[in-house]
Amino acid sequence: MNNYNEKIRYFVHNEIEKTYHVTHTKTNPENKTITIDIIVEKYQENLDQIIIAKLKKYDLQDSKVVVYQTLKAKDNKSEIENLQKQLVDIKK
């Protein structure tokens, strides 16, 4: 497994997707950058460091990691109901 992109796919699948919901991954083999978009329940300030610590196991320790965290919407029901009420009021 000497292809950089293959290593990244394997790394993301085995180390990140088992714990987090990954929505997008982008790799740049030329400058060894990995960009990962993750949906999380709660923002984790040190998530990038957690991920970086696992790179060596996949011979990716020279890579730069950029992590974007998006908070998962928990309960939109009240907000949706409020918007529906506003739409009904607008139609009147």
Secondary structure, DSSP 8 states (H G I E B T S, - for coil): ---HHHHHHHHIIIIITTTSEEEEEEEETTTTEEEEEEEESS--TTHHHHHHHTSGGGT-TT-EEEEEEEE-----HHHHHHHHHHHHHHH-
